[in-house]
């Protein structure tokens, strides 16, 4: 379970980096590429920081889906498939954040007390 959780986090950040690269936002791209390296730092604050970044990333996917949907609707182009795909990507990113709550991941980072 720990491997799956950490791999999901890594892949979510790589997707975010690709997104920011596509939209030419180098600072956020670099942050997205560097964030997974925090997985090697075994401190209790690491999962919380990564969760925050992943949730912000999920909001970015939803925002992007809304912006692109409006543009496509205005242009008379199909938009539903794009919105569904980006919605799923947002859910996967949120799921990666949720996986950082698992007992094994908390134990790995030295967070022994469960959070509500």
Secondary structure, 3 states (H helix, E strand, C coil): CHHHHHHHHHHHHHHHHHHHHHCCCHHHHHHHHHHHHHHHCCCHHHHHHHHHHHHHHHHHHHHHHHHHHHHHHHHCCCCHHHHHHHHHHHHHHHHHHHHCCCHHHHHHCCCCCCCC
